[in-house]
Amino acid sequence: MGVGMGKTSATQTSSVQPVSDCGPDAEVRACSSSEGTKSRIQARNFCPPNSVDVGMEDMDVVSRMHFLESQLKRQAVQLQEMEKALQRVDRDGRRTVSVLQYNILASYLGRNTQPWFLYGADITAEVRESIFSRFHARGPDGKPLYSWPAYAEGILTPQQIAEVERQDGFFRWDKRSIKLIDTIRELDADVMSLVELDHYDFFARSLDDEWDSVFRKRPRQASHDGCGVFWRRSKFTLEASKGFDMVDGSDDKGRDKKDRSCLMVLLRWRNCKSSNRLVVVSTHLAKDPYNKAQTAIRVRQVTQIMAGLTDFTTMHSASECPVVFLGDLNARHFGEIRGIARTVWQIKGTPIHKFLWGASDVNTGATSITKARQCRIDCVQYLSSHMEVLEVVPVPRLPRGEVIPNDEHPSDHFPVLATFAMKDNYQKHRECARAWLECVAGREKVHPLTEEELRDAFEFFDRDKSSNIHRHDMEEACLDLQYNFNVDVQRLLLDCFPNQQISYENFLRAYEARLSCERMRSVGDLEYAFRYFAGDSSSIELSRLEAAFRDIAPISFSDAEVKEMIRRVTTNGCPGGSQETVNLRDFCEVVCRATFPNREAMGTRSFPASGGRYATKEICSRLEGFHETVSRRWAIEPLKLEEGQDSFAELPTPMLPNTVSFEPEAALHHQRTAALHYQRTLHLC
């Protein structure tokens, strides 16, 4: 089944259905036909507080009271709707967006009799594993050998089986479905990713007064759920969408094995410039976060998603648009998945969307709490160079021993809600310039910049548009960046470049020279990846690494491509290409350098006669001297009291340059000053 839009069909957009007026009573529209459905009051015709119906003179006092009460309720609803509308207008004016990730727990999977729940049985992990073994047992025809309660009989007592069945009430779909809609409406997000969604038509109808949507079903015939993306109709229009199924491997007959899908949409703001668009990705990765064998499948799925994101954004000229990635990753360590996927694409050397390197994660508590697991597996990730977090709604904290779903929470997952503000072009260029300056002249870790981001950073510094950065350009840019950059440090930095000016070519060379694996913020993910390959060992054999690459690389990678990846690891890690193992440092350095964002572009660019490689080495050497000089000139000497000096005399504050990052030295000074005051206090006591 392809990407479906709207309420029922694969290509129809859901829309508001008109509802007739109902006289003086509040207008009511049912979300569902099931008994106990909560009605939604839609007040469209505002009723002034002092309005009097012509028939009130004939009413008795009780009737008048009831009528006035209904009027007050109707006006209260109208005021709430007006308040919400004003809040949305305010958000739209600032170009913000609230996003929701929610695994709703599919109705066909949401039963307490499933082995991953069994609430009320109070069993150990070993007992649960025995039940799982029977649950997954298949006959020669591929059909399950056991159903409930057969796969639990002989393992659970009759009393435990009865208690499991008694506590199944929290899982009833007729109750959960309405509570899910209530929860979604209360959170009121602009963009929503609903996964494990097996009643798409119901959700599309129930939310069609405000949200449009698209849907992608999982490829397996036995799996009725999929991914749905919903967006607020008053805020966004749909420009493009794409759904695809991910290939996990092949069976013994050579046929592709597919189980999970991914859905991407490109949205355009209604009330902003035509260039303002947002890319939304929704997915649900392979199950069982505690199974390492499944990690390889999840990595393979993520690499396909990144390739799909690259193709999708390139096709629609949206490579520079902000991206939000929403989904149930079924992984305990998001960094491990990212790091391994980065390893594959960086070593392969083909272009990939910058989201793979620049993604940041919204931090939450555990999002799934059951008897079988308590972990954070639902994610909201975003492109930090284009978006900033305004608010993250805290995930509920349950009392010790309590699990979900329960009377209050209708799913075994908590919803994750975050609000973002889009950065304008000037703010993005400013941050690119800050990242370059931090990389070249500072000490903090940075995200690697793309070719286009480096061009934006250079133009930010090049104030007079002379294609060179001079002293006055550097001073103005540093003031704009709110860096009170010491004049001597600026001069020392410019002394590293010919004629005390920085051309664009040397601007790139300086960045490449200073961007080592230790400086990259995302190198921690690569360390996760190395641990995945090497286990507890400090190094990994190349033969083992090649086997691991074959397990995690997309099925579309040929044997020749995998061997070429191993060759890159060998030649980059050791000039002679003869080592048999790779340690952690070499591994991270190889991955970071394998496809440095500008290496390919710089290799084809025509440099001056001085030679690109020689110039890069010369600039690198000068920058190392620059850092040694700055560190030596403003180094903090150990605090010593002169002979005969009062032990509680004030010490002079050391002269620190306001370079990009000297917080450690400042912190050390304050620690020492505090210690001195503490000693003085003891002396006075």
Secondary structure, DSSP 8 states (H G I E B T S, - for coil): --EEESSSSSS-----------TTS--EEES-SSTT--EEE---S---TT---TTGGGS-HHHHHHHHHHHHHHHHHHHHHHHHHHHHHHHHHTTEEEEEEEE---TTT--TTSTTT-TTS---HHHHHHHHHHHH-B-TTS-BS--TTTTTBTTB-HHHHHHHHHGGGGG-HHHHHHHHHHHHHHH--SEEEEEEES-HHHHHHHHTTTEEEEEEE-SSTT---EEEEEEETTTEEEEEEEEEEEEEEE-TTS-EEEEEEEEEEEEEESSS-TT-EEEEEEEE--S-TT-HHHHHHHHHHHHHHHHHHHHHHHHTT-TTS-EEEEEE---S-HHHHHHHHHHHHHHH-----THHHHEEE---S-SEE-SS-EE--EEEEEETTTEEEEEE-------TT--SS-SS--SSB--EEEEEEE--HHHHHHHHHHHHHHHHH--S-B----HHHHHHHHHHH-TT-SSEE-HHHHHHHHHHTT----HHHHHHHHTTSGGG-EEHHHHHHHHHHH--GGGBTTHHHHHHHHHHHHTTSSEEEHHHHHHHHHHHS-TT--HHHHHHHHHHHHHHH-TT---SEEEHHHHHHHHHHHT-TTHHHHHHS---TT-HHHHHHHHHHHHHHHHHHHHHHT--------TT--TT-----------S--HHHHHHHHHHHHHHHHHHHHHH-
